[in-house]
Structure formats: C-alpha cells, structure tokens
Amino acid sequence: MDLGVRWKLHGGDGRTPAPGAVVRPDERLTWPRTVGLGAQHVVAMFGASFVAPVLMGLDPNLAIMMSGVATVIFLLATRGRVPSYLGCSLSFVGVAAVIRAQGGTSATVTGAVFVVGVVLFLIGLAVQRFGARIIHAAMPPIVTGAVVMLIGFNLAPVTASTYWPQDQWTALLVMLFTGLAVVCLRGFWSRIAIFLGLLFGYGISWVFDQVLGKIHSNDGSGRITDHWRLDLSGVGKADWIGLPHFHGPSFQWSAILVALPVVIALVAENAGHVKAVGEMTGDPLDDKLGTAISADGVASMLSTAVGGPPNTTYSENIGVMAATRVYSTAAYWAAAGFALLFGLCPKFGAIVAAVPGGVLGGITVILYGMIGLLGAQIWLHGKVDLRNPLNLVPAAAGIIIGVGNVSMKFTDNFSLSGIALGTLVVITGYHTLRAFAPPHLKTQEPLLDEGTSSYDETAEEKDRKDGKDRKDGKDRKDRKDGTGELGGA
C-alpha cells in the first residue's frame, strides 16, 4: 500500500531547482536541504502554535509535540498528496475564553474541542462517501476564495496590534530583508528566505539591544514597558529534556454547545487549504478533501484526549510553500520529526518563544498577506465575476466581518465572531441570495455541484474539451485570415 513516503529526487540530483521550478509533493531535494526546509516549516508555525495554546491556557510544549503527531497522521491519511502541517487552531481561542469565563477548566476546554473533532471526522466521512460535490455545493469558488481570504486577513490584527508595535523598526527591517531574500536570492537560499529572515531578526534585535539598550514599547502582553528586544532569561531556566503536561478531557454540554459552531470554520479552513494547495501544485485534490477533513478530526481528537489543543491545516505553511515553491511532503515529515523532538525539549521551546515580537511582525506581514491573496487566486482560477452582485455582496460582507473580527452575541453563553461568523455569512448569504436572485444573475457563473467544474471532468472529457477549444481557435483564426471554409468561399 502506497503511504506516500517514497520520493524521487527533483531534477535528478535534488540540489538546486531551476528558477521558477516547482518541487512537487512526490519529489524531494537532497536530505540536508529537505531537513532545512522542514525546520523552516516548524519555525513558520511556531509563533501561532505557541501563542494559541498559551491564550487557551494549555501547555505549548504539548501543543508542539502533538502538532508533529497530527502532521504524521495527516500525511499518512492523504497518502502524501496534500502537503500540509497541522498546528494549533486559532479558531478556538475565543471558545476557550468563553468556556473559562463560565468556570470551565482546561479539561472542560479540551473535552468540548474533542467533540468538535468527532463531528469534523464524521463530516469528512460524509464527504468521502458522497464526494467533494457536497462541499462544492455549499462552497463554490466565490465562497471558497472569500473564506481563504478572510482566514488570511483575519490574522492581520495579530501583526498590527501584537507583534509590530513591540519594535516597529526591527519589524520593518525584517520585512525588507525577507522580501529581498525571496526575490533576489537564488537556488536553495531563496527557498529558505523566511527562516533567514527570522535569523536576521534575531541577530538585529541582539545588536540593537547592545547599541541602543532597552526599548520602551509594548511587551506583547499589552503593557508599555522598558524591556530587552531579545530576552533569553527563560532559556537558562528551562530543562533540556522533559515531558509536557498531560491531562484527560471533561465533557459538559454547555461548553460543547459553545464550541460546536467552530466546525464551520474548520471545514472551511480545510476546504480552503486543500483548494489552495491544489491551485499551487496544479493537482486537483477534491478526491482527498474528505480524507483531509477526517484526518484533521482524528488528529484533533487524539491531541485533545491527552490535554493538547485542537489542530488544523496551517495557514502559515501555505505562505512558506507559496514563497519557496517547494511542496515536497518529505519536508513536512522532517517538520513533524522536529516538532516531536522539540516538544520534549523545554529549552528549545524557550528559545523559540524568545523570538522578538518585532521579528514576528516583519515575517507575518508577508506570510499572512500571502495567505489572504491565495483567496484572490482561487477567484481568478474560477473566473468569478465580482461585478455580479450575487457574488459581490456575500463575499464583501463576510470578508469585512472576518477581517474586522465582528462579533454577534446570541445568548450570554453563545456568540460567533471573526472567521466563524464571516464564514457563516458568506455561505448562508450566497445561497440565500441565490434562492431569490433573478435567473440572469444565476447563469453568469455555474455552480460546482452542477457537474460543470473541471474537478468533476474525466481526463477524456478534458482532452475532448481542449481539442475542441484548439479547433475552435483555429477556425476563428482561419476565418479572420480568410483561409477557412467560410472565408475562402
């Protein structure tokens, strides 16, 4: 049985890909280069994977370790066709805050999220059984693109309010350095530009501390203080080897009901991720959508069963792939191995946690923007007409709600906001408006569930269509030149 763990060397030697070349999921570079790319993926997701569990009141070292386990599960389940890293989901941060405000404990939080994982797994099975059309029926290109866009741009306030203000000049320098590295460097070095940007930021922060002394700014917790840009005090106190803190889940209906709506966001995140990866690799992955959703559900169930946070396909790593054009799943296996080891090393966790906020500000400006713009790429590929109000209105409303983190409070214990609410508005808004729209608006863009998607076409149908398009193009040229049957009559 093919588990997707065999890779052929890209270009024959796996050394330096040609400019603009794509390293496909079933290819790899040399192992040293692959390991380096794996480290880059780990670094890319570390910021959010540490911040999210801390905000949820959970052990960040356990979160890192379980993200490695989750990634292995995902890669095996999808047979190596969907390059992805599974990290702690930010969609649950608000849910955890509500549950704790009700008197819930960490066990209550993980119990509620465990149930969400079960529901996500069942949804994935339904997609596997009935096909990706049931997802496409709910989320045609206008919806999927909007969801990917709002997921990416929803992260913008994290950069603007948390990272960038800690050291704006370091953030600016890191942003410029990373941008120049992506564009100007050649070969392998351009493909690890994000990692180089982080190293540059680490170094420049140390230099500024030595030359300029402490900075008077936001310290990341919201307080304005005098502090060092690079604070390594926690590294000396941390152990080299140690297990994270485990605990079992506890189930309460009130907490479960608060958490369940996030399933909408998780399905959208997975669908958007699979769609985005398919766009980047040129390999339609609709047949793996149900498997990806189920694998995400299983990974979240396993993580929360031992006290860790839920996992989801990680947006940050889409940005890394977009920057490097390396989609090799071998790099993700390397990343999973790093995560497992780092989860057992509190000292390394302390080093990563010490990455200055200004450095993360410069990096995330680029990464988060890449994520959002992939939504626009989905619109372009799907030939979405934004002049059509049926497309324009729900997408516009949902994106503003998602980006602005708009919140709706239904009861004292239940509210929706940000990604979840924006996704709900896009999906329900589109289909509600479509039900009442005049026929001429509905015919401007066919729905994917009507069998008109390229994802639903067989290879023979595509060949016939391509052949017909070429023939039609030739006929039009002949008529224009006066050499065709009609022109020569």
N, C-alpha and C positions, 0 to 999 in steps of 0.2 A: 504493500500500500504506500502510495506516494504521500509523504508528510511535508513535502516542500522544504526539505533540508539538504538538497543537493543543488549546488550552484555551479555554473560554468564561468570561467574567467572572462571578464569583459575584455574584448579586443584581443583575446588570445593570451595576453600576459598579465592583465589585471592591474596594470601600472597607472598610466596617466590617460584618462579618456580624452578623446579629441574634443576641441572646443564645441560646445553645444550638444555633445553626445549625451544620451540618456543611459544610465545603468539600470537595467530592468530588474524586477523583483527576483527572477530566477538566475541573475548574474551576480557576480561579486568582484570586488577588487582584490588585490593581494591581502592576506590576513592582517598584516600590520596596518594597512590603510583601512580595512574594514573595522578593525578594533578602534582605530581613531575616530571613525565616523560613528561607531556605537557610543563612544564616550561623548561625542558631540550631542547625540540624541538625549543621553542621560542629562547632560548639563542643561539642554534646552528645556526639559520638563521639570528640572529640579526646583526652580523658583516657585511655580504654582503648586507642585506636589509637596513642597514643604509648607507653603502659605496656607493652602486649603485645609490640610488636617489640623494645623495649629488653630485656625479660625473655628474649626469644628470641635476643637478640644480633644483631638485624637493624637496618637503618637506618630510623629513624622517619620521616624526610622522604620516603623512598621509599614507606613504608607509606601515608602520607597521599596522595601523588600517585597511587599505584596504586588506592587506595580510590575516588578520583574516576573513574578509568578503569573500574573494576569496576562502579560505580554506573551509568555510561552504558550499559555492556553489558547490565546487568540491566534497566534501563528500556526499552531498545530491544527486548530479547528478549520481555518481558512486555507489550509494546505499551502501556505506560503504565497498566496496570490495577492493578499491585501497587506502591504507593508504598513504597519501601524504600531505605535506604542500606546499602551493603556496606562494612564495615570489617574491620580485622584480627581474626581469630578468636582468642578467648582459649582455645578448646578445645585449641590446640596448644602452649600454654606448657609444660605438663608433658612433652609428647612431645619438645619441643626440649631440655629439660633432660636427659632420659634419653639422647637421641642424643649430646649433647655430653659427657655423663658416660662414654660409650663411646669417646670420642675423635673424634667427628664434628665437622666444620666447619660453617660457615654454608651452604656449598654442599651438604653432606650433608643438612642440615635441609630446605632448600628442595627438594632432589631427592625426598626422601621425601614431602613435602607435595604436590609436583607429581603424584605417582602417586595420592594421595588425591583430588586434583582430577579426575583422569581417571576414577576409579571413581565419583565423585559425578556426573560428566557422564553416564556410562553408566546409572546408576540413574535419572537424570532422563529419559533416552530411553525406558527401560522404562516409566516412569510415563506418559509421553506416548503410548506405543504401546498399553498395556493399560488406561489410565485411572487416575484417582485411587483407584479401589477397592482397588488392591493396597497403597496406603499406608493407607487406612482399614481394610483387613482386619487390618493389623498394629497400627494405632493408632486405635481408636475414641475417642470423646470422653473417656472416663476416662483413657486413656493420653495423648492429646494434651494435655489440660488439666494432667495431672501433669508432663509434660515441660516445658511452658511455665512452670509454677510453679517447678520445680526449677532451670530455667535462670535465672530472675529471682532467686530467693532464694539461688542459689549465689554470686551476686555480693555478698551481704551481708557476708561476711568481709572483702572488699576495703575496704568502707566502714569496718567496725568496727576492723580492725587496721592499715590503711594510711593512710586519709585522716582519719578523725575524730580519732584521737589526736594528730595534728600540731597541732591547735588547736581544742579542743572548743568554746570559746565562740564563735569565728568560725563553726564548723560549725552551732551551734545558731541563731545569728542569721541565717545564710544560709537555713537550713531554714525558719525562721519567716517571713522576708521572702518567700521563694519561694512558700510556701503561701498567704500573704496576697495576693500578686500574682496567683496563679492564681484565687483565689476572689473577690477584691474588685475587681480592675481590670476595666475594661470595654473591649470592642472589641478593636482590634489589640494594645493593650498587654497584655491578659491572655493573648494568644496568643504573646507572646514572653517570658513570665514566667521561663522557665528562663534565657534569655540575660540578662535583667535581674538575676536572682539572681546570676549569675556576675559581672556588672559591679559589683553591690553588694558582693559578697565581695572583689573586687579592691580596691575603694575602702576598705572597712572594715579590710582587712588592712594597707593603707598607713597608715591613721590609727592603728591600734594600734601599728604599728612606731614612728611618730613620738612617740606619747604614752607608751607603755609600754616601748619598747625591745625588745630581743631576747626571744624566748620560749624557755623550757627545756622541750623536748619531743622526741618522735620526729621525725626529719627526713625520713622517708619511706623511708630505707634500713634502718631498724631501730635506728639509733643514737640515743641520747638526748643531745642537744647544745644549746648556746645558738646560736640562728640567727634570721635575719630571717624573718618570715612571708612577705613578698614579696621575693624575691631576683631582681633584674633584671641581675645581673652577666653572665650568659650572653648577654643580648640585645646588649650593646655589642660583644661579641667576634664575634658571628655576622655573616656576609655578607648583603647584601641579595638577591643573586641567585646561585644555584649549583645544580648538578645533584646529585641524590643519588647514592649509590654503587651501581653495578650489578655483578652477578656471575651466572654461569651455575650451573645445578644439577649435583649429582653424585649418582649413584644407587648405593646399597648395600642389599642385600636385608635385612640386619639392621635398618637404620634404617626401611626401608619397612614391615616387619612390625610395628615398634613403632607406626608412625603410622596404619596402616590401620584399627584399631578406632574411630578418631575419626570415620570415615564415619557410624557410627551416630548420633553426636551431631549431625553436620552435617545429616543427613536430618531428624532430629527438630527441629533448630533451624529449618530451612526450612519443614517442615510446620507447626510451631507458629506461625511468623511469618505464613505465608500464612493459616492459620486465624484468627490474632488480627486481622490486617488485614481479613479478610473479616467478622469479627464487628464491628469498629469501623465499617467503611464500609457494612455492610448488603448487600454484594455477594459472594455465594458465589464463591470463587476456585479451586474444585477443578480446573477445566479448565486453570488456569495453574500448578498445582503442579509438574508435570513440567518445564515450561519454567523455572520459578523454580529448581528444583534443578539443571537443566542449565546455566543461566546462571551460577549460583554456581560450578559446577565449572569452566566455561570461564574465569571471572574469576580463580579461584584458580590455574589453570594458567598464565595469562598473567602474573600477578603473580610467582609463584614462578620462572617461566622467566627473569626478569631480576633475581632476587635479593630480591624482596619477600616479605612474609608472605602466608599464605592469607587469603581474605576470606569473609565470611558475612553474611547479613542481620542487621542490627544491632539488638540489643535496646534500646539506649539511645534509638534514634529512635522505637521504638514508644511509649516513655514520653513523648517530646515530642509525638507525634501524639495520644496519649490526653489530654495536658494542653491542647493547643491546639485539637483537633478540626479541624485543617486537614490533609487528606490529599492535597492537590494534588501531582501529580508534578512540576509546574513548580518547586516549592520544592526538590525533590531534584535537578533539573537545575542549579539555581542552586548547591546544595550541592556537586555534582560539579565545577562550574566553580571554586568557591572552593578545593576540595581540590587540583585540578590546579595552580592558581596558588601556593597555599601550599606545595605540595611543592617548588616551585622557589625558595622564599624561606626560607632557613635562619633569617633574623632573625625572621620571623613564627613559625616553629616554636619558636624560643626564647621568644617572648612567651607562646605558649600553654602551653609546658612550664613556664613560671614561675607558672602559676595555683596559688595556695597549696593545699596538701593539705586544710586545713580547709574551704576553699570547696568543693572537690570532695566533701568529706564531707557537707556540708549539702545539696548538689544530689543526690548519688547516693542518699541516704536516701529521697528522694521517687521518683526515676526507677526505681531498682531495685525498690522496692516496687510501683510501678505495673505493672512487667513481670510480677512474680510473680502479682499479683492478676488479670491477664488470664487466667491459667490457671483461676482460680475462675470467671471469666465464661464460659469455654468449658464448664465443668461445668454451670453454671446453664442455659445455652442448650441443652445436650444433655440436660438433665433427668437428670443422673447421680444415682443413688441411692447415697449413701455409707453407707447402712445395710446395703447388700448387701456381705457380706464379700468376694465376688468382685471388687468394685470397690475396697473399702477397703484390703485387705491389700497388694496390689502397689503402689498409689499411696502408701500410708503409708511402706512400706519404701523405695521409690525416691526419694521426696522427702527423707527423712532422710539417705539416702546422698548425694544430690546437694547438699543444703544443708550437711551436715556434712563434705563432701569426703572421705568414706570411701574408702579405697584397698584394692584387692586385688592382691597380688603373685603372679603365676603362675610366673614364672621370674625369673632375675636381670636379664633384659633386657626383660621384658614385664609391665606392670601396667595396671590400669584404675582410675580414680578419678573422683570428682565427677560431672560431667554425664554423661560416657560410661558410667560404671558405673551411675549412677542410672537412666539411660535404658534400659540393658540389663535391669536388674532389673524395671522397670515393664513393659516389653514382654514379656519372656520369662515373668515372673511371672504376668502377666494370662492369657496364653494357656495356660500350663501348668496353672494353677488351673482355667481354664475347661474344659480337657480332662477334668479329674477331678471337676468340680463336679456336684452333683445337678441335675436338669432345672429345678427350681423357681427356682434361682438364675440360670440362664441366660436364663430367659424374662422376667426383670424389666427387662432393657434389651436391645433388639435390636442386633445388630452392624451397623455401617455397610455392611459388604460384603454384607449380605443384601438390599440394594436398598431399605432402609427409611429411608434418610437423606433429608432434604429436599434435599440436594445432588444426589441422583440422580433427583429428581422432575422431570418436564417442567412447563412452565408450565400446560398444560391440566390435568394431574393436580393441581397445586396449587390451581387455580381450582375444580375439582370438589370437592376436599377442603375448601377454605374454604367453598364453598357448602353442602356437607353439614353442616359444623360450625355454620354460621349457622342452617340449617334445624333441626338437632337442638336447638340452643339455644332457638329459637323454640318448638319443640314442647314442650320441657321447661317453658318459661315458661307456655305455654298450659295445660299440664296442672296446673301449680302454681296458676294463676289460675282454673282451672275453665272456661276458654274454648275449650279444644281439643276435638277429636272425642271423646277418651276422657272428658275432664272434663265435657263437656256432655251425655253420653249419659244 
